Amino acid sequence: MNTRSSISTILTDPPTGFKEYPGADAGSAAAWDSFISMVRESKPMERERWQHTIRRELREDGLTFTLNPDPSDAAREEELNPIPWIFSAQQWRKIEQGIAQRARVLEAVARDLLGPRTLITRGVIPAELIFSDSRYLHPCISLPPNMGTWLFQYAADIARGPDGQFRVIEDRTQVPSGAGYALESRTIMGRVFPKEIASMQVRRLAPYFRKLRESMLSLYKGQPLEPRVVLMTPGPYNPSYFEHAYLAAYLGYTLVQGNDLLVRNGQLKLKTLEGLQPVDILYRQVDAEYLDPLELKRDSFLGVPGVLGAMREGRVATLNHPGCGLLENAGLLAFLAPLCRQLLGEELLLPSVATWWCGQPKEYRYVLEHLAQLVVKPLHRKWDEPAIDGRFASKLQLSELKRRIESHPQGYVAQEPMSYSSLPTLVGDQIVDRMGSLRSFAFAKPGGDYEVMPGALARSGGAPERGPGPLLLNKGVLKDVWVLDDEVQVHQSLWVDQEPMQRDEWFNGVFTSRSAENLFWVGRIAERVMRQARLVRGMVQMQAGGLEEAARSPELLRMVKLLETYSSCKPSKKEVGLRERVQKCLSGEKEPVGSLQQNLRSLLISAYAVRDIWSQDSWRILTEIEDVGKICSRPHTPPFELEDDFGKLIGHLNAFYGLNAGGMTRESGWSMLMLGRVIEAGMGLCQLLKGMLDAEPDSPVSYAMMEIALEQNESLITYRRHYRTTPKWRSVIDLMTASEMNPRSLAFYLEHANLYLDQLPPPVQPDILQPLMYEIRQIRSRLLTPQASLAYGDDPLGFTKEVTAVLEHISNLVSSAYFSHTSLQARENF
């Protein structure tokens, strides 16, 4: 029996492009042949395993998770193709040399344009090209870089033309993104093809990131021996937030947003639970114009007021220098070759795609005469105009484009269309050709040279037979880039130190106020979702004998009413059925506040905002919670048919708690997470007691309600084991309120609320928590008094109001003491 696949290969000859396989050079040909042969001979089951592993890893690592302001919007789905882009050592060496040289040229250009501007005064670069660019930020002129370099990180989008020569399509100097995606692609491919990577001697990426950290610290001109570095992100709604969180966790930097920082006395400070901490290096992923609302974009909420002033004082370094966005001006591509000769005395090794700036008379006439053969784009992003490929434009579009160029020629640049090379790509059971381009990365080293990543972010997409067209690196399928080496690659961790760490070098991680707030709400909302899911599962199990019969059950009616209380669901003005009432609590209506669907979304928003804190396993569980939660809260799915799904949701939530209980360090973030949980659990238990145990103690309904209450509180087995009797009102109340051994009792929750409060750093006002902690101890003491409920007379469960009030007081006081950013400004630690 033939167990091999019938995989076919359709590798067409592109009409104008270059074929990467079979082999762009002799050094990579054997590797290409070996890998493609392995794919051809693989079994269908093996190929399905590759694809399944890649999809699972992308999903579980969070690469495909995106928060959208509109919940109905679909999240971006990234794909990673199993066939890599393979380069020989000699082939990649040419790219390395070209990328490093371009970075040196652009660094020299930035040094001049942001300083003396002699390139403009000597007429080497036209003044109109620079001064009309919105990225020419006047407050950044003569602003010291405080790193010994303006352009610390650089990236270039490159593609191979029909002649086999790589050309640069765009330079990336503002916030060069994509290195995290390249690292994630390699990590996943390392799990799928570990033997192939080892046998082909593929160069590893970890040493690149280790050298990046070392170089950053070496170049910093400040005083601290161990400067504090923070990675600044626009926030979780940014499409690249995954990469920001991934790199922050991988490099060991604190992930921050603009409101996590402030400037005090010329020093950039980080708001933490422990107070204000100085920041030395701001590794920004925010465009420069949004960086400082005092001097740049005044309506920006992403930046930090006064950060440019701190740079002038030499108190903080920003990567890259905020003026470096100017180097992304596409018109500069036309001048880079002569600039390389003038500034470095060298010929440009990695040329730019042919570019014409319309602000020059000769180039202007050429562009107008050849509009139908060129790609034209505006230099100013504020114009919000797309690039137009003249080959595919209509006569009307070309006429309108000509009119716009004639009215303002300095604002347009034209480029020769790029014919991308073709790459073998696995699509189903076929290996087909797809066009590809890549983004290469580099960082500055001491001495003025640049280190180039031995890999890249690559994407493929579009069939060559359809003709060449624009291929953007934010679209298409991801591909790993394998650079072969002449020597066997030895595994090296990112965390390789020259000397062993001493005991006094232990550093306690910090939690920003924003991170602590999100952890607090993760604890609260996860517990809220848990009790909603547990109650619905209980109702599903109750109506196993038939919905109509169960609907007449007073117990079920009470449970539905309790679910409405849990879900903040207002009673409907018209008579609705049991199923509709439950469905409203799960998916909500026009404003699903408090519904299971809304709580799940809030949980994921808070968890994603601190993506850098969770371990890989924790995030995998959160993605499982998201998947099963979508099923449980689906608007048109009958809730009484989802017992298994609600069981899975409860299991995933318990696994999430258990994993973090066993693996999270007992720092302030942990205390906030658990404090949020016990507050919400205590408030939920008070609602459960009031909703289920306010029937007459000796009525037939009360026995059923007591058993349901015990089951909902996960105390039924405990009750049976300790009391060995049918439920009795007094015993049930005692177990769920006063038992110090029961982790699901009010006494236990209050005790641990005090414990977690005591573990938090001292707030701004040192005595603000002491009266509250004393009040908690007093209430807990009354609960532990025998027959405490008798003290409440006609309202035997009146103590639940008192407990709820104090738990709400804890939440409000913690929010004002730790999460109010303004109150932290008075507390400084140096």
N, C-alpha and C positions, 0 to 999 in steps of 0.2 A: 504493500500500500504506500502510495506517495504522500508523505506528510509535508512536503514542501509547498510553498505557495505558488500561485500562478501570477506573481506580480509582474507587471509590464513596465517597460521603460519608454517614455516618449520624450526624448531629448531633441528638440528641434534646433535647427540652425537659425538663430535670430537674424533678421534681415540686415540689421546695422550694428548689432551689439557684439559683445565679447563673451565667450563661453568659459566659465570657471572650471568646468569639468568637460572633458578629461584633462585636468591639470593645467593650470596657468603656467607652470614651469616644471622642470624635471623633479625638483625637490618635493613637490606636493603631489605629483601624479600617482606615485605608489600608494600614498595615504588615501587619496581619493578612491583609487581602484579597490583598495582593501575595504574601505567603509561601504562603498556602494555595493560591492559584491556581498558583503555581510547582510545588507538590507534586502538585496534580491533573493538571497537564499533563506531568509528568515521565514518562519512559519507564521501563518495568519494570527495564531494565538499569541505569538511573541510580539508581533507588531501592535496588536491590540493592547498588550500589556504596557508597551512603551507609551502609547497614547493615553491610556488610562492613568499611568503613573504621572505623566506630565500634567494632565488636566487636574488630577487630585492635588499635586504639589502646588500648582498655580493657584488653585482655589483655597487650599488650606493655609498657604503662606500669606494669603490676603492680596495677591497681585491683581485679582479680578474684582476685588471689593472696592466700590466707590460710593460715597455718600452723595446723594442728589437732593437738592432742595425740594424737588417734586418727587414724592415716593413712587409715582407711576413711571418715572423714567427708568429705563433699563440700565443696569450697571455695565461698564465697559468690560468686554470679555477679551482678555489677552490670549494669544495662542503662541505656542513654542513648537517649531518644527523639529522632528528628531534628527534630520540631516544637518550637520553643522557646515559652516563655511571654513574651509581648511586653507591655511597659508604655510608655506615652507619658511624656515628661519631666514633664508636669504631674501625671500619675497617680502617678509614683514620688516626686515631690517631697512629696506628702502622706504617703507611707509614711516617707520620710527624716525628715521633721519629727516624726512620731509616734515613730519608733524612737529618735531622738536625745533627745527629751523623756523617754521612759521610762527611758533609760539615766541621765539626769541625776537623775531621781527616785530610782531605785534606788541610785545613788551616794550621795545624801543620806541615804537610809535606812540604808545600810551604815555610813556615817560615824557615824551616831547609835547604831545597835544594837551596833556593835563598839567604841563609846566610852562617852559619857555615858548612853545609853539613856533619854533624856528622853521619847521617843515612848511608852515603856512606862510610865514614872512618871506621865505625863499622861493615860494611858488611851487614847491614840490607837490603839495596837496592843495587843491583849490579851496579857498576860504568858504565859498558858498556851500561846498559839499559838507563841511563840518558844522558851520554856524547855523545852518538851517535844520540840522538834525535835532529832533526832540530829545535824543539821548545825550546831547551835549549839555551837561548840567553845570551851570555856572558856579553854584556853591561848591562843586567838587574840584574846581580848578585850583591847583597848588595845595590840595589837601594831602597831607603826608600819608603814605600807605601804612606806615608802622610795621611793615613786614619785610622791608628791603626789596619788595617787588610789587608792581601794580597788578600784574596778571599772574596770580598764583595757580589757578586752574584754567585749562583751555581744552576745547573740544572742536573737532572739525567734522562736518558731514562730507563724506567723500564717496565717489563712485568711479568705476573703471569705464573708460570710453572705448570705442571700437578699436582703437590702436593699441589697447592693452595698458594705457597710461592712466593711473589714478589722478583724478582732479578734485579739487575742493569746491563744493557747491556753496557752502556757507561756513563762516567762522562763528564759533559759539564762545562768547567771552563774558556775557552778562551773568548768568547762573548756569554754567554748563551742566545739563542734566542728562541722566541716562546711565551713569556708571553703576548705580544700584541695580538697574534692570540687567545690565551685563553680568554683574556678580550673581544675581538670582538665576539667570539663565544657565550659568556655569554650574551653580550648585545643583540645580535640577538635573542637568545632563550628567553630572558626576554620579548621581544616584541611578540613572538609567544605563549609562555606559561606562562604568568604572574601569573595566578591563581595557576597553579601547583607548580611553584617555591615558592609561598607564603605558600600554604597549606602544602607542604612537608618540609618547614623550611630549604630551601637550603641556605648554608652559602654564603654570598656575598663576592665579590672580591675587591670592592672599599677600604675597610679598609686595605687590604694588601698593595695596592699601596700608600695609605696615610702614613702608617707606614714606607714604603720604603723611601719616601721622608724625613720623620722625622729622620730616622736612618742615612741616608746619611749626613744630616747636623750635627747630633750629633757626628758622628765619625770623621768628618773633623778636622784636627789638625791645620789648618791655622788661620789667624788672623780675617778675616772679620766675623761679626756676621751673615750676610746674604751672603754667598758665591755664586758667579755666577756659575751655572751649565750649560754646553752645552752638547748636545747629538750628538756625531760624527758618521756620516754615510759614507759608501763608495760612496754613490750617488744614483740617481734615477734608474740606470741600474742594481743595485743590486737586486736580487730576494726578499730580505727581506726589501726593502725600505718602503713598506707600513707600516710594523710594526714600523720601526724607526720613520717615520713621525707621526704615530698614537700615539705612546708613548710620543713623544716630545710634541705634542699638548695636550695630556691627563695630563701629569705631569707638563706642563707649562715651559718646557725647550726650549732653542733656538736650532733648528736643524742646524747643521753645517757640512761642508765638510772640507777636509784638507786644501784647498786653502782659506778657510774663516779665517784661523788662522795663526799666526806667533809668533815667540819668539823674544822678544826685552828685552835686559838687564836681561836675566834670567827669564823673566815673559812671560807666554803664553798670547797672546792677540787675541781678536776677532775683525775682520775688520767690522766696521759698517759705516753707512752713517754719524754718529755723530763722528766718529774717532775710535781709537783703545781703546777697553775696556778690562780690565783684566779678565782672566778666572781662576777660582779657582779649579773646579772639571771637569775633562774630562770624561764624561760617554760614553765610546767608544763602537762602534759596528764594529770596524775595527780590523782585526787580528793584533797581536802585531808586527809581522815581517814587516808589512807595516807602522808602526807607525812613525818611524823616519828614513828618508833616509840617514841622516848623520852617524848613527851608526848601522843601521840594513840593510834592503833591499835597496840598493842604487838606484835602478831604480824605486822605488815606487813613484807614484804620488798621493797616497791616504793619506799620512801622513803629518807631520809637522816637518821640520828640526829643531833640537834642543830641542824637547819636553822632551827627556830623561835628557838632561842637566838641564832643568827647574825643573824636578822631583828631581834631586840630590841637587838642591838649596833649595828644600822644598817649591817651589813657586806654585806647582800645584799637584793635586792628580789625578790619573788615575784609572778608574774602568773598569774591574779588573786590578790588577797589571799586567804589560805586561809579567811578567815571568810565570803567572799562566797557560798559554797554555800547559806547560810541564805536568801538572797534567792530561791531556787528553791522555797521553801515555797508550795504552791499556795493556801494560805489567804490569803496576802498579796494575791492578785489581788482579793479582795473589798474591800480597804482602799486600793488604789492610787489611785483617783480622789480621795478626800478627802486622801490624803497629797500628791498633786500640788498641790492647792489650798493646803494648809498650808505645804509646803516651797518651792514655786516660785511660788505665787500665780497659777497657770494652770489652765485646764481640761485634762483629759487628752485629747489629740488622737487617740490610738490606744487605744480602750477594750479591756478584757479581756473574755473570754467571761464571761457571767453566772455568778457563783460565790457559793456559800453555805457558810460555815464552820459546822459543826455545834456548835461550842463556844459559840455564842450562842443564847439561848432561842428567840427568834423564828425565826431561821434553822433551828434544830434542828427545830422543829415543822413548818416549811414542807417541809423535806427529807423527813421521815417521811410527810407527807401526799402527796408527789408522787414517791415513789421510782420509780414505773413510768415517769416521764417524764424522769428525770435520769441523768447519768453520775456515779457515786460512786467515789471513789478514796481509799485511805489516805494520810495525810500522811507516814507513817514507812515508808521503804523496807525496814527490817529486818523488817517484818511479812510481807513477801513475799506480798502479796495483789494480785491483778490488779484493774484498774479494771473496774467492772460497769456496763454500759449497761442501765438498767432497762427500756427498750423491748423488749429482746430476752431478758430474764431470765425464768426460770420462776417460778411462785409459790413454790416451795420456795427458790429462790435469793434471792428478794426477802425472804422471811421470815427466812432466815438473816442476810441483810445488815442487816435492821432490828434483829435481836437484837444484832449486833456494834456497830451505831451506838449503841444504847441503853446498852450496857455501857461504852462509852468514846467519847462524842460528840466530845471534843476531838481525836480522832485521825482524823476523816473530813471530807472536803470534797466538795461536790456541785457539778456544773456543768451548764449547759444544753447539750444536744447541739448540735454544730456542723454546719451544712449547708454542705459545701464547694462552692466553685464548680467548674464543669466546664470542662475544657480539651480542645481538639482534639488527638488523639493518633493517630499512624500505627501501625496494627496490621495487618501483612500488606499487603493492597491496599485497606484501608479507613481512612478517617479517622473515628474514633469519639470520643465524649465519655468522658472519664475525670476523676474528681474530683482536685483538686490543692490542695496547701498548700506553703508555703515557709518557709525560715528565713533571716531577715535578720541582717546582722552590722554591728557598729560598734565603734570604739575611741576612747579618750579622747584629746583634743588639749590642748595647753597652753592655759590660759584657762578650762577647765571645760566646753567643748562636746564633742560627739562627731561623728566622721566616719563616715558610713554607706556601706557597700559599694554601688556602683551595679550591683547584681546580687544573686543569692541562691542558696541551695541549694534547689531545688524538686524535688518528687516528685509523681507522679500514679499513681493506682491505684483500681480499683473503679468500676463503672458506676453512673451517677446513678440509673438506673431501679430499681436494687436498694435504693434508700433510703439516706439518710445514715448514716454510721457512723464510728467512729474511724479516722483515717488517721495513721499514725505516720511520722515523717521518717526512720526507719531501715529502712523498707520501701518498696516501690513502685519505679517506674521514674524514673530521674534525668531532669530537664529543665533545659536551660540557660535563664537568665532574661536577656532582652534589654531593656535600658533605653535608649530612644531619646533622642537629644540634638538640640538645635536647631542645633548647630554640627558641622562635619566633625571627626571624631576623628582626631587625629594620633598615630601610634604612638609610645609612650614606653616605654623599657626600665625595668625595676625599678632598674637600676643607673645612675641619672642623678645625678651629683654637681654641686654648685654650683661647685666648683673642680676643675681637673684634679689627679689624684693625683700627689704627689711621689714621687721614687724611694725616699726613706726611709720611705714609708708602706706598703711591701710587707710583707705579713703572711704568715708561713709557717703553713699550716693545721696543726692538731694532730690526732693520732690518740689516742683513748682506749685504754687497755690492753685493754678489751673489744673494740674495733674491730680493733686489731692482732691479737688472738688469733683473731678470726673470719677475718680476711684470711689469716693463716697457715694455718688449716685449710681455707679455700677452695683455696689452692694445693696442699695435700697431697691433699685428697679428690678434686679435679678430676683430678689425675694418677693417682690410684688408679682412678677410673672409666675413664679413658682406657686404661690397660693392660688392664683387664678387657674392655672393649669391643673393643680391638684383638685380643686373644687369641681371643675368641669369633668375630670376623669371620674370623680366620685358619683356625679350625676349620671354619667354614661353607664357605669356599673349598676346603678340603682334601677335604671329602666331597661335592664336586660330582658325582663319578662314582657316588655311591650310598653311603648310610649304612652298609649292612651290610659292604661292602668296606672302607670307611674305618675302621670300628670295629675291624677286625683289624690296623690299622696301628699299630705301636709309637710312631710319631711322634704320632699323634692321642691315644693313651693318655697319653703324657707331657704333652701340652698340657692334657688334662683334669685331670691331677694337678696341673699348675702353676696352673690356674685355681682349683682347690680351695685351693691354698696362698695365692693372691691373695685369695681370698674368706673365709679363715679357716674353711673348711668342714671339719668333722670327718668322717672316713670313716664310712660307714653300716655298722651291725652286720650288716645283711642284704645279700644280693647284689642290686644294682640295675643297671639298664642305663645305657648311655652317655648317653642323652637325659635320664634322670632325674638323673644326677649333674650335668650341665650346668645343668639347670633349677633345681636346688637352689642352685647358685652364683649364679644370676641373681635368683631371687625369695625364696630362703631357705625355711625351714619355720616352725615356731612362733616361733623367735627368729632373725630374719634378719640377725644381726650379721655384717657384712663382705660381705653379698651386694650385687650391683649395685643392687638396689632400695633397700637401706638406705643405701648410699653416695650414691646420687642424692638421697635425702631429706636426708641430713646435709649435702650440698653446698648444697642450696637453703636449709636452715635457717641455715647459716653466712652464705650470701650475702644472705639476706633481713634478717639481723640488722644488716647494714651497707648497707641499701638506699639510704641517702642518699649513699653514696660512688660507686656505679656510675653511669656515663653512661646515657642513654636507650638507646643502641644496645647497651651491655653487658647491660642488663636484658632487652632484647628477645631477645638470644641465650640468656640464662638461661631464659626462658620456652620457647624452642624446645627447649632441653636437657630441660626438664621434660616437654614433650609427647612427644618421641620416646623419652625414658627410660621413660615409662609403658608404651609399646609393647614395648620391649626387655625389660622385667622383668615382663611380664604372666605370671601363674602358669600359665595353661593354653594359652599360645601356644608352638608348637614352636620352640625357639631356632634350629634349623637352617633356618628359612624366613625369617629376618629379616636377610639380608645387607645389603639396602639401608638398613634402619633403623639397624643398627649403624654403617654407613658415615656416615649423617647425624649420629649421635651423636658420632662421632669428629670429623667436620667442624665441628660446632658448638663442641666443646671447643677445637679449634685456633683457630677464629675468636675465641672468648672470650679466649684467651691473646694472640692477635695484636692484637686491638683494645686491650687494656689495655697491652700492650707498647708500642704506638704512641701511646697517648693519656694514660696515667696519669703524673702527675708523680713524679719520683724522690725521694719523701719516704720516711719511715720505714714507712708503710703499704705502699708498693710493695716495699720491701726484705723485709718480712714475707711478703707474697704470694709473691714469688719464692724466698725462703728455704724456705718450705713446699714449693714445687714441686720444687726441686732435692734436698731431703732425701728426699721420697717417690720421685722418679725414680731416685735413686741406690740406695735400698733395693729398689725394684722390679727394677732392673737386676741387682743381686746375686742376687735370687731367680731371675731369668731365666737367669743364667749357671749357677747350681747345678742348676736343673731341666732344662736343655736340653743342657748341654755336659759332663755328667759321664760320658758314654758313652766307650767305648774310642776313642782318637783315630783309629785306622785302620779301625774297623768300618764296614759299609755304613750302619748307622743314623746314625753320627756326621755323615756328609755332609749328610743330610737335616736333622738337628737343627741343624747350624750354619747352614744356609740359613734355617730357620725362626727361629732366634735373631736373625739379622741382620735379617730382615724385621720381627719383632716390635719390634726396637729402632730401626726406621726407618733402618737402616744398610746395607741390601742394595745399593742403587744406588751408595752411596759405596764399598763394598767392590769392586764390579765395576769402577768407574771407576779406583780406585787400584791394585788388584792384578791385574786382568785375568786371573784364574785361578779355577779351582774353589775353593770354600772350603777353607782349610787351618787346622787347629786353632790354631796359633801366631799366624797372621795375624788370625784372627777375634778371639782374645783380645786381641791388641794393639790392634786398632781400637776395641773396645768398652771397654777399660780405660785404655789409656795414650796414646791419640791426643789431643793437645792441640787439634787442629783440629776434632775431631768433637764437636759439642754434645750428643751422646748417649753420651759416655764417662764413666767414673767419674772420670778425672782432671779433666775439664771440670766435673763436678758439684762436686767437692771445691774446685776453684779458686773457683767462684762462691759456694759456701757461705761461704768465707772472705771474699769480697768483700762479700756481703750482711751478714754479721756485722759487718764493719768499718764499714758505713754506718749501723748502728743507733746510737741515742744511747747514751752511757755508762750502764751499769746501776748499781744501788745500790752494789754492790761493784765498783769500777773494774777490778780485776785478775781478775775471775772468768772472763772470756772469753779472756784471753791464753794460758793453758796449752792450752785447747781449740784455738785457732787454730794454735798451734805443733804440736800433735798432728796436725791436718789436713795441715799442710804436710809433716810427716814421712812420713805414709802416702802422700801424693801423690808425694813424691820416690821412695819405694820402688816405686810403680807405674810410674814413668817409667824405672826401671832396666831395661836389656835383659834379657829372659827372667826377669822378676821372679817368675813363678809357679814356677820351678825351686826357689826357696828354701823352698817349702812341702812338698817331698818327696812323700810318698804322697798328699797332698791338694793337688794343683796349683791348686785354686780356693779354697784356705784363706784367701786374702786377702779373699774376699768376707765372711767372718765378721768380720774386723777392720774393714772398711769399714762394714758394717752396724752394728757396735757404736758406732763413732764418730758415725755419723749419728743413731742413737738418742740418744747422749749430747748431741748438738747440740740435738735436739728437747726433751729434758728440761731442759737447762740454760737454754734460751731461755724455756721455760714458767715456770721458777722465777724467772728474772731479770726478766721483763717482764710476765708475765700474772698473777703472784701479787699481788693488790691490797694485801695487808697489807705486803709488802716495800716498796711505794712510799710508805708513810706517812712514812718517814724522810727522803725526798728532796723538798725544797721549793725552788721557784724563784719569786722575787718580781719 
